[in-house]
Amino acid sequence: MSFRAINAKYLEPLAQFLMILGIVALCQPWNMLLHRYGLTITLIGLVGFMITTKVPREEKDENTET
């Protein structure tokens, strides 16, 4: 498994999950620790997503028949 495949399968969804988790952490009223670091979690997810989307996808071989 190449880095491009790992990036597409694991790292991009992880970055998206971090962004969603950060937004949820900002909006919830129960845990002050999550609320305090919600913006940081969102920003880490955003920067991670920006980096992982710059890695090009694997090219499919056009010579193989399906």
C-alpha positions as CSV (number, residue, x, y, z in Angstrom):
1,M,0.0,0.0,0.0
2,S,1.5,3.3,-1.1
3,F,1.5,6.6,0.8
4,R,-1.1,7.9,-1.7
5,A,-3.5,5.1,-0.9
6,I,-3.0,5.5,2.9
7,N,-3.5,9.2,2.5
8,A,-6.8,8.7,0.6
9,K,-8.1,5.9,2.9
10,Y,-7.1,7.1,6.4
11,L,-5.5,10.6,6.6
12,E,-8.2,12.6,4.7
13,P,-11.1,11.1,6.6
14,L,-9.2,11.6,9.9
15,A,-8.7,15.3,9.1
16,Q,-12.4,15.6,8.3
17,F,-13.3,13.9,11.5
18,L,-11.1,16.3,13.5
19,M,-12.8,19.3,12.0
20,I,-16.2,17.9,12.9
21,L,-15.0,17.0,16.4
22,G,-13.7,20.5,16.9
23,I,-17.1,22.1,15.9
24,V,-19.0,19.7,18.1
25,A,-16.5,20.5,21.0
26,L,-17.2,24.2,20.5
27,C,-21.0,23.8,20.6
28,Q,-21.4,21.4,23.5
29,P,-22.0,23.0,27.0
30,W,-20.9,20.1,29.3
31,N,-17.2,19.8,29.2
32,M,-15.1,23.0,29.6
33,L,-11.9,21.3,28.5
34,L,-13.4,20.3,25.1
35,H,-14.9,23.8,24.7
36,R,-11.6,25.4,25.5
37,Y,-9.7,23.4,22.9
38,G,-12.4,23.2,20.3
39,L,-11.0,25.9,18.0
40,T,-7.5,24.3,18.2
41,I,-8.9,20.9,17.3
42,T,-10.8,22.5,14.3
43,L,-7.7,24.3,13.1
44,I,-5.5,21.2,13.3
45,G,-8.1,19.3,11.3
46,L,-8.3,22.1,8.8
47,V,-4.6,22.3,8.3
48,G,-4.4,18.5,8.1
49,F,-7.1,18.5,5.5
50,M,-5.4,21.2,3.4
51,I,-2.2,19.2,3.4
52,T,-3.7,15.8,2.7
53,T,-5.8,17.1,-0.3
54,K,-2.6,18.4,-1.9
55,V,-1.3,14.8,-2.3
56,P,-2.4,13.6,-5.7
57,R,-4.5,10.5,-6.0
58,E,-3.2,7.2,-7.4
59,E,-3.6,7.1,-11.1
60,K,-5.5,4.1,-12.4
61,D,-3.8,2.0,-15.1
62,E,-5.7,2.5,-18.4
63,N,-4.2,-0.5,-20.0
64,T,-5.8,-3.1,-17.7
65,E,-9.2,-4.4,-18.6
66,T,-11.9,-4.9,-16.0
